[in-house]
Amino acid sequence: MPTSTKKSSSAGASGPEAADEVRVPVGSEYDLVPARQKGRELAERLGFSSSEATLVATAISELARNIVAYAARGAIVLKASHDGARRGITVIASDEGPGIANVDLALQEGYSTSGGLGIGLPGVRRIMDEFRIESAPGRGTTVTATKWRL
């Protein structure tokens, strides 16, 4: 599946402050690698260390894997973020799948409905600096997570 890259035309934005955005459609296990790669590339372009970029790529992989496992189709959007002098990367994973009936339960360490280890969403929340999930049965799920550069 194709990926798309967009550069915002925000006045005065340049270099790592430019609002780069990459969208990676996710519909199969084969889409996990490109999503990870695009996330790592953007993180490195924004000045993240190799280990920080690896954390971002790991979060992207977990979120993309959840899309494939639970919703079949969705997308990962990667965006450069800034808050004053802080620079970061925001990962938005969205789908129109069945949604999560009990978000609090899904965020508990060790909980899994797929028989896996249950490290997906709790792991993403742990390794990213900001984490928000919106989900409702029948309406899909959107996870927004941001990692700030150290």
DSSP file (Angstrom, degrees, kcal/mol; ACC not computed):
  #  RESIDUE AA STRUCTURE BP1 BP2  ACC     N-H-->O    O-->H-N    N-H-->O    O-->H-N    TCO  KAPPA ALPHA  PHI   PSI    X-CA   Y-CA   Z-CA
    1    1 A M              0   0    0      0, 0.0     2,-0.1     0, 0.0    26,-0.0   0.000 360.0 360.0 360.0 145.8    0.0    0.0    0.0
    2    2 A P        -     0   0    0      0, 0.0     2,-0.3     0, 0.0     0, 0.0  -0.378 360.0-145.8 -76.9 152.8    1.3    3.5   -0.7
    3    3 A T        -     0   0    0     21,-0.2     2,-0.4    -2,-0.1    21,-0.2  -0.839  11.2-147.6-109.2 155.1    2.4    6.0    1.9
    4    4 A S  E     -A   23   0A   0     19,-2.1    19,-2.6    -2,-0.3     2,-0.4  -0.959   5.4-159.5-125.6 146.0    1.9    9.7    1.5
    5    5 A T  E     -A   22   0A   0     -2,-0.4     2,-0.4    17,-0.2    17,-0.2  -0.972   9.4-175.5-123.8 136.9    4.0   12.5    2.8
    6    6 A K  E     -A   21   0A   0     15,-3.1    15,-2.3    -2,-0.4     2,-0.5  -0.993  12.7-156.5-133.8 138.1    2.8   16.0    3.3
    7    7 A K  E     -A   20   0A   0     -2,-0.4    13,-0.2    13,-0.2    -2,-0.0  -0.970  24.4-128.0-115.2 123.6    4.7   19.1    4.3
    8    8 A S        -     0   0    0     11,-1.2    11,-0.1    -2,-0.5    12,-0.0  -0.297   4.0-140.5 -66.9 150.4    2.6   21.9    5.9
    9    9 A S        +     0   0    0      9,-0.1    -1,-0.1     2,-0.0     3,-0.1  -0.125  41.4 159.4-102.3  36.3    2.9   25.3    4.6
   10   10 A S    >   -     0   0    0      1,-0.1     3,-1.9     2,-0.1     2,-0.1  -0.373  50.2-104.6 -60.1 132.3    2.8   27.0    8.0
   11   11 A A  T 3  S+     0   0    0      1,-0.3    -1,-0.1    -2,-0.1     3,-0.1  -0.356 102.1   8.8 -60.9 132.2    4.3   30.5    7.8
   12   12 A G  T 3  S+     0   0    0      1,-0.3     2,-0.4    -3,-0.1    -1,-0.3   0.387  93.2 134.4  81.9  -5.5    7.7   30.6    9.3
   13   13 A A    <   +     0   0    0     -3,-1.9     2,-0.3     4,-0.1    -1,-0.3  -0.633  23.5 148.1 -83.1 133.6    8.1   26.9    9.7
   14   14 A S    >   +     0   0    0     -2,-0.4     3,-2.0    -3,-0.1     4,-0.3  -0.977  45.7   1.8-155.3 164.8   11.4   25.4    8.5
   15   15 A G  G >  S-     0   0    0     -2,-0.3     3,-1.8     1,-0.3    31,-0.0  -0.212 130.0 -11.9  54.9-141.8   13.8   22.6    9.3
   16   16 A P  G 3  S+     0   0    0      0, 0.0    -1,-0.3     0, 0.0     4,-0.2   0.635 133.5  67.0 -67.9 -10.6   12.6   20.3   12.1
   17   17 A E  G <  S+     0   0    0     -3,-2.0    -2,-0.2     2,-0.1    -4,-0.1   0.659  76.0 105.1 -82.1 -14.4    9.9   22.9   13.0
   18   18 A A  S <  S-     0   0    0     -3,-1.8     2,-2.0    -4,-0.3    62,-0.1  -0.383  84.7-114.6 -64.7 143.7    8.1   22.2    9.7
   19   19 A A        -     0   0    0    -11,-0.1   -11,-1.2    60,-0.1    -1,-0.1  -0.504  41.2-175.5 -84.2  74.5    5.0   20.1   10.2
   20   20 A D  E     -A    7   0A   0     -2,-2.0    60,-2.0   -13,-0.2     2,-0.4  -0.438   1.5-171.9 -65.7 142.3    6.0   17.0    8.4
   21   21 A E  E     -AB   6  79A   0    -15,-2.3   -15,-3.1    58,-0.2     2,-0.4  -0.988  10.5-174.2-142.4 132.0    3.2   14.4    8.2
   22   22 A V  E     -AB   5  78A   0     56,-2.5    56,-3.2    -2,-0.4     2,-0.5  -0.990   6.8-161.6-125.9 131.5    3.4   10.9    6.9
   23   23 A R  E     -AB   4  77A   0    -19,-2.6   -19,-2.1    -2,-0.4    54,-0.2  -0.962   5.3-172.5-115.1 127.3    0.3    8.6    6.5
   24   24 A V  E     - B   0  76A   0     52,-3.2    52,-2.4    -2,-0.5   -21,-0.2  -0.954  18.6-138.9-120.2 111.4    0.8    4.8    6.3
   25   25 A P  E     - B   0  75A   0      0, 0.0     2,-0.5     0, 0.0    50,-0.3  -0.420  17.1-153.8 -63.8 143.8   -2.2    2.7    5.5
   26   26 A V  E     + B   0  74A   0     48,-2.9    48,-2.2     1,-0.1     3,-0.1  -0.973  40.1 134.1-126.6 117.9   -2.3   -0.5    7.5
   27   27 A G        +     0   0    0     -2,-0.5     2,-0.3     1,-0.3    -1,-0.1   0.415  69.4  16.1-138.8  -6.5   -4.2   -3.5    6.2
   28   28 A S  S >  S-     0   0    0      1,-0.0     3,-1.9    36,-0.0    -1,-0.3  -0.969  84.0 -91.3-158.5 171.5   -1.8   -6.4    6.8
   29   29 A E  G >  S+     0   0    0     -2,-0.3     3,-1.5     1,-0.3     4,-0.5   0.788 118.0  69.2 -57.9 -28.1    1.3   -7.6    8.6
   30   30 A Y  G 3  S+     0   0    0      1,-0.3    -1,-0.3     2,-0.2     3,-0.3   0.705  90.5  61.7 -65.8 -19.3    3.3   -6.4    5.6
   31   31 A D  G <> S+     0   0    0     -3,-1.9     4,-1.8     1,-0.2    -1,-0.3   0.594  84.7  77.6 -83.9 -10.8    2.5   -2.8    6.5
   32   32 A L  H <> S+     0   0    0     -3,-1.5     4,-2.5    -4,-0.3     5,-0.2   0.917  91.4  51.3 -65.1 -43.2    4.2   -2.9    9.9
   33   33 A V  H  > S+     0   0    0     -4,-0.5     4,-2.8    -3,-0.3     5,-0.2   0.945 111.0  45.5 -63.8 -49.9    7.7   -2.6    8.5
   34   34 A P  H  > S+     0   0    0      0, 0.0     4,-2.7     0, 0.0     5,-0.2   0.894 112.9  52.1 -61.3 -36.6    7.0    0.5    6.3
   35   35 A A  H  X S+     0   0    0     -4,-1.8     4,-2.1     2,-0.2    -2,-0.2   0.941 112.1  45.6 -63.3 -46.1    5.2    2.1    9.3
   36   36 A R  H  X S+     0   0    0     -4,-2.5     4,-2.7     2,-0.2     5,-0.2   0.931 113.7  49.9 -59.9 -46.4    8.2    1.5   11.6
   37   37 A Q  H  X S+     0   0    0     -4,-2.8     4,-2.8     1,-0.2    -2,-0.2   0.919 110.5  48.3 -61.8 -45.7   10.6    2.7    9.0
   38   38 A K  H  X S+     0   0    0     -4,-2.7     4,-2.3     1,-0.2    -1,-0.2   0.888 112.9  49.3 -63.1 -38.9    8.7    5.9    8.3
   39   39 A G  H  X S+     0   0    0     -4,-2.1     4,-2.6    -5,-0.2    -2,-0.2   0.918 112.0  47.3 -65.6 -44.0    8.5    6.6   12.0
   40   40 A R  H  X S+     0   0    0     -4,-2.7     4,-2.7     2,-0.2     5,-0.2   0.927 112.2  50.9 -62.5 -45.0   12.2    6.0   12.6
   41   41 A E  H  X S+     0   0    0     -4,-2.8     4,-2.4     1,-0.2    -2,-0.2   0.925 112.6  45.0 -59.9 -46.0   13.1    8.2    9.6
   42   42 A L  H  X S+     0   0    0     -4,-2.3     4,-1.8     2,-0.2    -1,-0.2   0.925 112.7  51.4 -65.2 -43.5   10.9   11.1   10.9
   43   43 A A  H  <>S+     0   0    0     -4,-2.6     5,-2.5     1,-0.2    -2,-0.2   0.924 112.3  46.1 -59.5 -44.7   12.2   10.7   14.4
   44   44 A E  H ><5S+     0   0    0     -4,-2.7     3,-1.5     1,-0.2    -1,-0.2   0.899 109.9  53.8 -66.1 -39.6   15.8   10.8   13.2
   45   45 A R  H 3<5S+     0   0    0     -4,-2.4    -1,-0.2     1,-0.3    -2,-0.2   0.821 106.5  53.9 -61.5 -30.4   15.1   13.8   11.0
   46   46 A L  T 3<5S-     0   0    0     -4,-1.8    -1,-0.3    -5,-0.2    -2,-0.2   0.436 127.0-100.5 -85.5   0.4   13.7   15.6   14.1
   47   47 A G  T < 5 +     0   0    0     -3,-1.5    -3,-0.2     1,-0.3    -2,-0.1   0.601  67.4 154.1  94.8  12.5   16.9   14.9   16.0
   48   48 A F      < -     0   0    0     -5,-2.5    -1,-0.3    -6,-0.2   101,-0.1  -0.444  46.6-112.0 -69.9 147.4   16.0   11.9   18.1
   49   49 A S     >  -     0   0    0     -2,-0.1     4,-2.7     1,-0.1     5,-0.2  -0.268  32.0-102.8 -69.2 166.4   18.8    9.6   19.2
   50   50 A S  H  > S+     0   0    0      1,-0.2     4,-1.9     2,-0.2     5,-0.1   0.895 123.5  49.3 -59.1 -41.4   18.9    6.1   17.8
   51   51 A S  H  > S+     0   0    0      2,-0.2     4,-1.7     1,-0.2    -1,-0.2   0.878 111.5  48.5 -69.3 -36.2   17.5    4.6   21.0
   52   52 A E  H  > S+     0   0    0      2,-0.2     4,-2.2     1,-0.2    -2,-0.2   0.908 110.4  51.5 -67.3 -40.9   14.7    7.2   21.1
   53   53 A A  H  X S+     0   0    0     -4,-2.7     4,-2.5     1,-0.2    -2,-0.2   0.859 107.1  54.4 -63.3 -34.9   13.9    6.5   17.4
   54   54 A T  H  X S+     0   0    0     -4,-1.9     4,-2.3     2,-0.2    -1,-0.2   0.895 106.6  51.0 -65.0 -40.7   13.8    2.7   18.3
   55   55 A L  H  X S+     0   0    0     -4,-1.7     4,-2.3     2,-0.2    -2,-0.2   0.923 110.9  48.5 -61.7 -44.2   11.2    3.4   21.0
   56   56 A V  H  X S+     0   0    0     -4,-2.2     4,-2.4     1,-0.2    -2,-0.2   0.933 111.6  49.6 -61.3 -45.9    9.1    5.3   18.6
   57   57 A A  H  X S+     0   0    0     -4,-2.5     4,-2.3     1,-0.2    -1,-0.2   0.870 109.5  52.4 -61.8 -37.3    9.4    2.5   16.0
   58   58 A T  H  X S+     0   0    0     -4,-2.3     4,-2.3     2,-0.2    -1,-0.2   0.919 109.3  48.6 -65.1 -43.9    8.4    0.0   18.7
   59   59 A A  H  X S+     0   0    0     -4,-2.3     4,-2.4     1,-0.2    -2,-0.2   0.920 111.5  50.2 -61.4 -43.7    5.3    2.0   19.6
   60   60 A I  H  X S+     0   0    0     -4,-2.4     4,-2.8     1,-0.2     5,-0.2   0.915 109.3  51.6 -61.0 -43.6    4.3    2.2   16.0
   61   61 A S  H  X S+     0   0    0     -4,-2.3     4,-2.5     1,-0.2    -1,-0.2   0.917 110.5  47.7 -60.1 -45.4    4.8   -1.5   15.5
   62   62 A E  H  X S+     0   0    0     -4,-2.3     4,-1.9     2,-0.2    -1,-0.2   0.912 114.0  46.7 -63.0 -43.0    2.5   -2.3   18.4
   63   63 A L  H  X S+     0   0    0     -4,-2.4     4,-1.8     2,-0.2    -2,-0.2   0.911 113.7  47.5 -67.9 -41.6   -0.2    0.1   17.3
   64   64 A A  H  X S+     0   0    0     -4,-2.8     4,-2.2     1,-0.2    -2,-0.2   0.894 109.5  54.2 -65.3 -39.3   -0.1   -1.2   13.7
   65   65 A R  H  X S+     0   0    0     -4,-2.5     4,-2.6    -5,-0.2    -1,-0.2   0.889 106.7  52.0 -61.6 -39.1   -0.2   -4.8   14.9
   66   66 A N  H  X>S+     0   0    0     -4,-1.9     4,-2.7     2,-0.2     5,-0.6   0.892 106.8  53.1 -64.3 -39.3   -3.3   -3.9   16.9
   67   67 A I  I  X>S+     0   0    0     -4,-1.8     4,-2.2     1,-0.2     5,-1.8   0.952 112.9  43.7 -59.8 -48.5   -5.0   -2.5   13.8
   68   68 A V  I  <5S+     0   0    0     -4,-2.2     4,-0.3     3,-0.2    -2,-0.2   0.918 118.2  44.7 -62.5 -44.5   -4.3   -5.7   11.8
   69   69 A A  I  <5S+     0   0    0     -4,-2.6    -2,-0.2    -5,-0.2    -1,-0.2   0.869 129.4  19.3 -70.5 -38.2   -5.4   -8.0   14.7
   70   70 A Y  I  <5S+     0   0    0     -4,-2.7    -3,-0.2    -5,-0.2    -2,-0.2   0.728 136.4  22.6-110.3 -26.0   -8.5   -6.2   15.8
   71   71 A A  I  <<S-     0   0    0     -4,-2.2     2,-1.5    -5,-0.6    -3,-0.2   0.578  77.6-144.6-120.6 -14.6   -9.8   -3.9   13.0
   72   72 A A  S   <S+     0   0    0     -5,-1.8     2,-0.3    -4,-0.3    -4,-0.1  -0.177  79.1  41.1  75.0 -42.5   -8.2   -5.4    9.8
   73   73 A R        +     0   0    0     -2,-1.5    23,-0.7    -6,-0.2     2,-0.3  -0.986  66.9 107.9-139.4 147.3   -7.7   -1.9    8.3
   74   74 A G  E     -BC  26  95A   0    -48,-2.2   -48,-2.9    -2,-0.3     2,-0.3  -0.925  47.1-100.3 180.0-155.1   -6.6    1.5    9.5
   75   75 A A  E     -BC  25  94A   0     19,-2.3    19,-2.5   -50,-0.3     2,-0.5  -0.996   6.3-141.4-153.8 153.6   -3.8    4.0    9.3
   76   76 A I  E     -BC  24  93A   0    -52,-2.4   -52,-3.2    -2,-0.3     2,-0.5  -0.986  19.9-165.7-113.8 125.3   -0.8    5.3   11.2
   77   77 A V  E     -BC  23  92A   0     15,-2.9    15,-3.0    -2,-0.5     2,-0.5  -0.958   2.2-163.1-112.7 130.4   -0.2    9.1   10.9
   78   78 A L  E     +BC  22  91A   0    -56,-3.2   -56,-2.5    -2,-0.5     2,-0.4  -0.950  13.0 177.7-115.4 129.5    3.2   10.4   12.0
   79   79 A K  E     -BC  21  90A   0     11,-2.6    11,-3.2    -2,-0.5     2,-0.3  -0.987  32.6-119.9-136.6 141.9    3.6   14.1   12.6
   80   80 A A  E     - C   0  89A   0    -60,-2.0     2,-0.3    -2,-0.4     9,-0.2  -0.593  39.5-164.8 -70.1 138.7    6.3   16.4   13.8
   81   81 A S  E     - C   0  88A   0      7,-2.9     7,-2.6    -2,-0.3     2,-0.3  -0.915  12.6-173.8-127.4 153.2    5.2   18.1   17.0
   82   82 A H  E     - C   0  87A   0     -2,-0.3     2,-0.3     5,-0.2     5,-0.2  -0.995  13.6-178.1-147.7 147.3    6.3   21.1   19.0
   83   83 A D  E >  S- C   0  86A   0      3,-2.0     3,-1.9    -2,-0.3     2,-0.4  -0.812  72.8 -57.1-142.3  93.4    5.4   22.7   22.3
   84   84 A G  T 3  S-     0   0    0     -2,-0.3    -1,-0.1     1,-0.3     0, 0.0  -0.561 124.3 -13.2  66.0-125.0    7.5   25.8   22.8
   85   85 A A  T 3  S+     0   0    0     -2,-0.4    -1,-0.3    -3,-0.1     2,-0.2   0.629 116.4 102.0 -82.8 -14.5   11.1   24.7   22.6
   86   86 A R  E <   -C   83   0A   0     -3,-1.9    -3,-2.0    62,-0.0     2,-0.4  -0.481  54.4-163.6 -74.7 140.5   10.2   21.0   22.9
   87   87 A R  E     +C   82   0A   0     62,-0.3    62,-3.2    -5,-0.2     2,-0.3  -0.955  20.8 146.4-121.6 143.0   10.3   19.0   19.7
   88   88 A G  E     -CD  81 148A   0     -7,-2.6    -7,-2.9    -2,-0.4     2,-0.4  -0.892  41.5-105.9-156.8-173.6    8.6   15.6   19.3
   89   89 A I  E     -CD  80 147A   0     58,-2.2    58,-2.5    -2,-0.3     2,-0.5  -0.996  23.4-154.1-129.1 133.3    6.8   13.1   17.1
   90   90 A T  E     -CD  79 146A   0    -11,-3.2   -11,-2.6    -2,-0.4     2,-0.5  -0.923   4.5-160.1-110.8 133.3    3.2   12.3   17.4
   91   91 A V  E     -CD  78 145A   0     54,-3.4    54,-2.6    -2,-0.5     2,-0.6  -0.953   5.4-171.1-112.9 123.9    1.8    8.9   16.3
   92   92 A I  E     -CD  77 144A   0    -15,-3.0   -15,-2.9    -2,-0.5     2,-0.6  -0.961   1.1-173.4-118.7 115.6   -1.9    8.6   15.6
   93   93 A A  E     +CD  76 143A   0     50,-2.8    50,-2.7    -2,-0.6     2,-0.4  -0.934  14.5 172.2-107.6 121.6   -3.2    5.1   15.0
   94   94 A S  E     +CD  75 142A   0    -19,-2.5   -19,-2.3    -2,-0.6     2,-0.3  -0.961   9.1 163.9-134.6 150.8   -6.8    5.0   13.9
   95   95 A D  E     -CD  74 141A   0     46,-1.9    46,-0.7    -2,-0.4   -21,-0.2  -0.951  38.2-133.2-151.5 168.5   -9.2    2.4   12.6
   96   96 A E        +     0   0    0    -23,-0.7    44,-0.2    -2,-0.3   -22,-0.1  -0.158  64.6 128.7-116.8  35.6  -12.9    1.9   12.1
   97   97 A G  S    S-     0   0    0     44,-0.1    43,-0.8   -24,-0.1   -26,-0.2   0.218  80.6 -67.2 -76.4-159.5  -12.9   -1.6   13.7
   98   98 A P  S    S-     0   0    0      0, 0.0    40,-3.0     0, 0.0    41,-0.3   0.593  71.6-135.0 -72.6 -10.5  -15.1   -2.9   16.5
   99   99 A G        -     0   0    0     38,-0.3     2,-0.6    39,-0.2    42,-0.2  -0.111  26.9 -70.9  78.9 175.6  -13.7   -0.6   19.1
  100  100 A I        -     0   0    0     40,-0.4     3,-0.4     1,-0.1    35,-0.1  -0.943  32.2-159.6-113.1 119.7  -12.7   -1.5   22.6
  101  101 A A  S    S+     0   0    0     -2,-0.6     2,-0.4     1,-0.3    -1,-0.1   0.880  88.3  23.7 -66.3 -39.0  -15.5   -2.3   25.1
  102  102 A N     >  +     0   0    0      1,-0.1     4,-2.2    34,-0.1    -1,-0.3  -0.810  64.1 179.0-133.6  91.8  -13.4   -1.7   28.2
  103  103 A V  H  > S+     0   0    0     -2,-0.4     4,-1.4    -3,-0.4    -1,-0.1   0.894  83.1  55.8 -61.2 -42.5  -10.5    0.7   27.6
  104  104 A D  H  4 S+     0   0    0      1,-0.2     3,-0.3     2,-0.2    -1,-0.2   0.906 110.2  45.7 -58.5 -42.1   -9.4    0.6   31.3
  105  105 A L  H >4 S+     0   0    0      1,-0.2     3,-1.6     2,-0.2    -1,-0.2   0.911 109.4  55.0 -66.5 -42.1   -9.1   -3.2   31.1
  106  106 A A  H 3< S+     0   0    0     -4,-2.2    15,-0.2     1,-0.3    -1,-0.2   0.746 105.4  54.7 -63.7 -22.9   -7.3   -3.1   27.8
  107  107 A L  T 3< S+     0   0    0     -4,-1.4     2,-0.3    -3,-0.3    -1,-0.3   0.431  83.5 109.5 -91.4   0.1   -4.7   -0.8   29.4
  108  108 A Q  S X  S-     0   0    0     -3,-1.6     3,-1.9    -4,-0.2    13,-0.1  -0.593  80.9-105.1 -78.0 136.2   -3.9   -3.2   32.2
  109  109 A E  T 3  S+     0   0    0     -2,-0.3    10,-0.1     1,-0.2     3,-0.1  -0.353 104.5  14.9 -56.8 132.6   -0.5   -4.9   32.1
  110  110 A G  T 3  S+     0   0    0      8,-1.3     2,-0.3     1,-0.3    -1,-0.2   0.307  91.1 129.5  86.8  -9.9   -0.9   -8.5   31.0
  111  111 A Y    <   +     0   0    0     -3,-1.9     2,-0.3     7,-0.4    -1,-0.3  -0.638  27.4 162.4 -81.5 135.2   -4.4   -8.3   29.7
  112  112 A S        -     0   0    0     -2,-0.3     3,-0.1    -3,-0.1    -6,-0.0  -0.970  34.0-169.7-152.4 135.8   -5.0   -9.7   26.2
  113  113 A T  S    S+     0   0    0     -2,-0.3    -1,-0.1     1,-0.1    -2,-0.0   0.541  92.5  57.9 -95.3  -9.4   -8.0  -10.7   24.2
  114  114 A S  S    S-     0   0    0      0, 0.0    -1,-0.1     0, 0.0     3,-0.1   0.410 114.5-108.1-100.6   2.5   -5.9  -12.3   21.5
  115  115 A G  S    S+     0   0    0      1,-0.2    -2,-0.1    -3,-0.1    -3,-0.0   0.509  80.7 125.8  83.8   3.4   -4.0  -14.7   23.7
  116  116 A G  S    S-     0   0    0      1,-0.1    -1,-0.2    -5,-0.0    -4,-0.0   0.023  81.6 -84.2 -80.9-165.8   -0.8  -12.7   23.4
  117  117 A L        -     0   0    0     -3,-0.1    -7,-0.2     1,-0.0    -5,-0.1   0.606  52.0-126.5 -80.5 -11.6    1.3  -11.3   26.2
  118  118 A G  S    S+     0   0    0     -9,-0.1    -8,-1.3    -8,-0.1    -7,-0.4   0.837  73.4 121.9  72.9  31.2   -0.8   -8.1   26.6
  119  119 A I     >  +     0   0    0     -9,-0.2     4,-1.7   -10,-0.1     5,-0.3   0.516  44.4  92.3-101.9  -5.9    2.1   -5.7   26.3
  120  120 A G  H  > S+     0   0    0      2,-0.2     4,-2.4     3,-0.2     5,-0.2   0.964  95.6  19.0 -54.6 -82.8    0.7   -3.7   23.3
  121  121 A L  H  > S+     0   0    0      1,-0.2     4,-2.6   -15,-0.2     5,-0.2   0.907 128.5  49.3 -63.8 -44.3   -1.3   -0.7   24.6
  122  122 A P  H  > S+     0   0    0      0, 0.0     4,-1.9     0, 0.0    -1,-0.2   0.898 112.3  50.4 -61.8 -36.3    0.3   -0.7   28.1
  123  123 A G  H  X S+     0   0    0     -4,-1.7     4,-2.3     2,-0.2    -2,-0.2   0.911 110.1  48.7 -66.0 -43.0    3.7   -0.9   26.5
  124  124 A V  H  X S+     0   0    0     -4,-2.4     4,-1.8    -5,-0.3    -1,-0.2   0.930 111.6  50.0 -61.7 -45.5    3.0    2.0   24.1
  125  125 A R  H  < S+     0   0    0     -4,-2.6    -1,-0.2     1,-0.2    -2,-0.2   0.875 112.2  49.2 -60.5 -37.0    1.7    4.1   27.0
  126  126 A R  H  < S+     0   0    0     -4,-1.9    -1,-0.2    -5,-0.2    -2,-0.2   0.892 114.9  40.6 -71.7 -41.0    4.8    3.3   29.0
  127  127 A I  H  < S+     0   0    0     -4,-2.3     2,-0.2    -5,-0.1    -2,-0.2   0.674 105.9  70.6 -88.1 -15.8    7.4    4.1   26.3
  128  128 A M  S  < S-     0   0    0     -4,-1.8    19,-0.2    -5,-0.2     3,-0.1  -0.658  76.7-135.1 -97.0 158.8    5.7    7.3   25.0
  129  129 A D  S    S+     0   0    0     17,-1.5     2,-0.4    -2,-0.2    18,-0.2   0.823  90.1  27.8 -83.1 -32.4    5.5   10.5   26.9
  130  130 A E  E     +E  146   0A   0     16,-2.1    16,-1.7     2,-0.0     2,-0.4  -0.980  68.7 179.4-130.4 144.4    1.9   11.3   26.2
  131  131 A F  E     +E  145   0A   0     -2,-0.4     2,-0.4    14,-0.2    14,-0.2  -0.982   5.9 170.0-149.7 129.6   -0.9    8.8   25.5
  132  132 A R  E     -E  144   0A   0     12,-2.3    12,-2.9    -2,-0.4     2,-0.4  -0.998   9.5-167.7-141.0 138.5   -4.5    9.2   24.7
  133  133 A I  E     -E  143   0A   0     -2,-0.4     2,-0.5    10,-0.2    10,-0.2  -0.990   4.4-173.6-129.0 135.4   -7.0    6.6   23.5
  134  134 A E  E     +E  142   0A   0      8,-2.6     8,-2.7    -2,-0.4     2,-0.3  -0.994  24.0 146.7-125.7 123.7  -10.5    7.1   22.2
  135  135 A S  E     +E  141   0A   0     -2,-0.5     6,-0.2     6,-0.2   -32,-0.2  -0.993  19.2 176.3-156.8 147.9  -12.6    4.1   21.5
  136  136 A A  E >>  -E  140   0A   0      4,-1.4     3,-2.6    -2,-0.3     4,-0.5  -0.976  45.9 -88.9-151.2 142.5  -16.2    2.9   21.6
  137  137 A P  T 34 S+     0   0    0      0, 0.0   -38,-0.3     0, 0.0   -37,-0.1  -0.264 113.9   8.4 -53.1 130.3  -17.8   -0.3   20.6
  138  138 A G  T 34 S+     0   0    0    -40,-3.0   -39,-0.2     1,-0.1    -3,-0.0   0.393 118.0  77.5  81.1  -3.4  -18.8   -0.2   16.9
  139  139 A R  T <4 S-     0   0    0     -3,-2.6   -42,-0.1   -41,-0.3   -40,-0.1   0.349  91.9-122.2-122.2   5.2  -17.0    3.1   16.3
  140  140 A G  E  <  - E   0 136A   0    -43,-0.8    -4,-1.4    -4,-0.5   -40,-0.4  -0.225  25.6 -84.9  85.1-175.5  -13.4    2.2   16.1
  141  141 A T  E     -DE  95 135A   0    -46,-0.7   -46,-1.9    -6,-0.2     2,-0.4  -0.991  24.7-168.9-139.0 140.9  -10.3    3.3   18.0
  142  142 A T  E     -DE  94 134A   0     -8,-2.7    -8,-2.6    -2,-0.4     2,-0.5  -0.986   6.7-170.9-130.6 123.5   -7.9    6.2   17.8
  143  143 A V  E     -DE  93 133A   0    -50,-2.7   -50,-2.8    -2,-0.4     2,-0.5  -0.960   1.6-169.8-112.5 128.5   -4.7    6.2   19.8
  144  144 A T  E     +DE  92 132A   0    -12,-2.9   -12,-2.3    -2,-0.5     2,-0.4  -0.981  12.0 170.9-119.1 121.6   -2.6    9.4   19.9
  145  145 A A  E     -DE  91 131A   0    -54,-2.6   -54,-3.4    -2,-0.5     2,-0.4  -0.996  12.7-163.2-135.3 136.9    0.9    9.1   21.5
  146  146 A T  E     -DE  90 130A   0    -16,-1.7   -16,-2.1    -2,-0.4   -17,-1.5  -0.956   5.2-162.6-123.1 138.5    3.7   11.6   21.5
  147  147 A K  E     -D   89   0A   0    -58,-2.5   -58,-2.2    -2,-0.4     2,-0.4  -0.984  15.1-148.4-116.1 125.9    7.4   11.2   22.3
  148  148 A W  E     -D   88   0A   0     -2,-0.5   -60,-0.3   -60,-0.2     2,-0.2  -0.749  23.3-110.3 -94.8 140.8    9.4   14.3   23.1
  149  149 A R              0   0    0    -62,-3.2   -62,-0.3    -2,-0.4  -101,-0.1  -0.480 360.0 360.0 -69.8 134.6   13.0   14.6   22.2
  150  150 A L              0   0    0     -2,-0.2    -1,-0.1   -64,-0.1  -102,-0.1   0.465 360.0 360.0 -73.5 360.0   15.3   14.5   25.2
